[in-house]
Amino acid sequence: MTDDTTPFDATDLPDVVKRYLKAHNEHDVPAASATLTPGATVTDDGRTYEGIPAIERWLDRATSEYTYTTTLIGTEHDGPDRCTVTQRLEGDFPGGTVDLHYRFTLDQGLISHLTIAP
């Protein structure tokens, strides 16, 4: 089995990914949704949200349900249109600390799919 991922510096992340992460961390739902394709999907906690309205509802709930801080702990380039960002979340949610992998797929400069998982 080979590993096709390549670690890279966070400054090398695609601009759209940096904008999404900043907006998500700042609880700015309109700015986060502006980084998505119209038919984008997000999978988080085993549930998939499809399309901007469903994703905006998820973002609104996800960013207001708990108080937490994020620390970037890694980035990987998974292909020409894919990257993974790993962040450590610490807060008042069950367990208090978790490392989450944000797996982005891009399409024409926007995010078409995002999977968030430990």
The 8 nearest C-alpha neighbors of each residue, nearest first, counted from 0:
[[1, 2, 3, 4, 5, 77, 78, 75],
 [2, 0, 3, 4, 5, 77, 78, 6],
 [1, 3, 4, 0, 5, 77, 6, 75],
 [4, 2, 1, 77, 5, 78, 76, 0],
 [5, 3, 77, 2, 76, 75, 6, 78],
 [4, 6, 76, 75, 7, 3, 77, 2],
 [7, 5, 75, 74, 76, 4, 8, 73],
 [8, 6, 75, 74, 5, 9, 76, 11],
 [7, 9, 10, 11, 74, 6, 12, 73],
 [10, 8, 11, 12, 74, 7, 73, 71],
 [9, 11, 8, 12, 7, 13, 17, 14],
 [12, 10, 9, 8, 13, 7, 14, 74],
 [13, 11, 9, 10, 14, 17, 16, 8],
 [12, 14, 16, 15, 11, 17, 10, 108],
 [13, 15, 17, 16, 18, 12, 11, 108],
 [14, 16, 18, 17, 13, 34, 19, 109],
 [17, 15, 19, 13, 18, 14, 20, 12],
 [16, 18, 14, 20, 15, 19, 21, 12],
 [19, 17, 15, 21, 16, 20, 22, 14],
 [20, 18, 31, 16, 22, 21, 17, 23],
 [19, 21, 23, 17, 22, 18, 24, 16],
 [22, 20, 18, 24, 19, 23, 25, 17],
 [23, 21, 27, 31, 25, 19, 20, 24],
 [22, 24, 26, 20, 25, 21, 31, 19],
 [23, 25, 21, 22, 26, 20, 69, 27],
 [24, 26, 22, 27, 23, 21, 62, 20],
 [27, 25, 23, 62, 24, 28, 22, 59],
 [28, 26, 22, 25, 30, 29, 23, 31],
 [27, 29, 31, 30, 26, 32, 58, 55],
 [30, 28, 32, 31, 27, 33, 55, 22],
 [29, 31, 33, 28, 27, 32, 22, 34],
 [32, 30, 19, 22, 28, 33, 29, 34],
 [31, 33, 29, 34, 35, 30, 28, 55],
 [34, 32, 30, 31, 35, 29, 36, 19],
 [33, 35, 32, 109, 31, 15, 110, 19],
 [36, 34, 110, 109, 32, 33, 39, 111],
 [35, 37, 39, 111, 38, 109, 110, 34],
 [38, 36, 39, 50, 51, 35, 111, 49],
 [39, 37, 50, 36, 49, 40, 111, 51],
 [40, 38, 111, 36, 50, 112, 37, 35],
 [41, 39, 49, 112, 48, 50, 113, 111],
 [42, 40, 113, 48, 47, 114, 112, 43],
 [41, 43, 47, 114, 46, 115, 48, 113],
 [44, 42, 115, 45, 46, 114, 41, 47],
 [43, 45, 46, 42, 116, 115, 47, 114],
 [44, 46, 43, 42, 47, 116, 115, 114],
 [47, 45, 42, 43, 44, 48, 41, 114],
 [46, 48, 42, 41, 49, 43, 40, 45],
 [49, 47, 41, 40, 54, 53, 42, 46],
 [48, 50, 40, 53, 39, 47, 54, 38],
 [51, 49, 38, 39, 53, 52, 37, 54],
 [50, 52, 54, 53, 55, 37, 32, 39],
 [53, 51, 55, 54, 50, 56, 49, 57],
 [54, 52, 56, 55, 48, 51, 50, 49],
 [53, 55, 57, 51, 56, 52, 48, 58],
 [56, 54, 58, 52, 57, 53, 51, 59],
 [57, 55, 59, 53, 54, 58, 60, 52],
 [56, 58, 54, 60, 55, 59, 61, 53],
 [59, 57, 55, 61, 60, 56, 62, 54],
 [58, 60, 56, 57, 62, 61, 55, 63],
 [59, 61, 57, 63, 58, 62, 64, 56],
 [62, 60, 58, 64, 63, 59, 57, 65],
 [63, 61, 26, 59, 60, 58, 64, 65],
 [62, 64, 60, 61, 65, 59, 66, 26],
 [63, 65, 61, 60, 62, 66, 59, 92],
 [66, 64, 63, 92, 91, 67, 62, 90],
 [65, 67, 90, 91, 64, 68, 63, 92],
 [68, 66, 90, 89, 88, 65, 91, 69],
 [67, 69, 89, 88, 90, 70, 66, 24],
 [70, 68, 88, 87, 86, 71, 89, 67],
 [69, 71, 87, 86, 72, 88, 68, 89],
 [72, 70, 86, 73, 85, 87, 69, 84],
 [71, 73, 86, 85, 70, 87, 74, 84],
 [74, 72, 85, 84, 71, 75, 86, 6],
 [73, 75, 84, 83, 6, 7, 85, 9],
 [76, 74, 6, 83, 5, 82, 7, 4],
 [75, 77, 82, 5, 4, 78, 6, 81],
 [78, 76, 4, 82, 81, 75, 3, 5],
 [79, 77, 81, 80, 76, 82, 4, 3],
 [78, 80, 81, 77, 76, 82, 105, 104],
 [81, 79, 105, 78, 104, 82, 106, 77],
 [82, 80, 104, 78, 77, 103, 79, 105],
 [81, 83, 76, 77, 103, 75, 102, 84],
 [82, 84, 102, 75, 101, 74, 103, 100],
 [83, 85, 74, 101, 100, 73, 86, 75],
 [86, 84, 100, 73, 99, 72, 74, 101],
 [85, 87, 71, 70, 72, 99, 98, 69],
 [86, 88, 98, 70, 69, 97, 99, 71],
 [89, 87, 69, 97, 96, 68, 98, 67],
 [90, 88, 96, 67, 68, 95, 87, 69],
 [89, 91, 67, 95, 66, 92, 68, 96],
 [90, 92, 95, 66, 65, 67, 93, 89],
 [91, 93, 95, 90, 65, 94, 66, 67],
 [94, 92, 95, 91, 96, 90, 97, 65],
 [93, 95, 96, 92, 97, 91, 90, 89],
 [94, 96, 90, 92, 89, 93, 91, 97],
 [97, 95, 89, 88, 94, 90, 87, 98],
 [96, 98, 88, 87, 99, 89, 95, 117],
 [99, 97, 87, 86, 117, 88, 85, 100],
 [98, 100, 117, 116, 86, 85, 97, 87],
 [99, 101, 85, 116, 115, 84, 117, 102],
 [100, 102, 115, 84, 83, 114, 85, 103],
 [103, 101, 83, 114, 113, 82, 100, 115],
 [104, 102, 113, 82, 81, 112, 83, 101],
 [103, 105, 81, 112, 111, 80, 110, 113],
 [106, 104, 110, 80, 111, 109, 108, 81],
 [105, 107, 109, 108, 111, 110, 104, 80],
 [108, 106, 109, 105, 110, 36, 111, 80],
 [107, 109, 106, 105, 15, 110, 13, 34],
 [110, 108, 35, 106, 105, 34, 36, 107],
 [109, 111, 105, 35, 112, 36, 104, 34],
 [112, 110, 39, 36, 105, 104, 106, 35],
 [113, 111, 40, 104, 39, 110, 41, 103],
 [112, 114, 103, 41, 102, 42, 104, 40],
 [113, 115, 42, 102, 41, 101, 43, 116],
 [114, 116, 101, 43, 100, 42, 102, 99],
 [117, 115, 100, 99, 114, 43, 101, 44],
 [116, 99, 98, 100, 97, 115, 101, 85]]
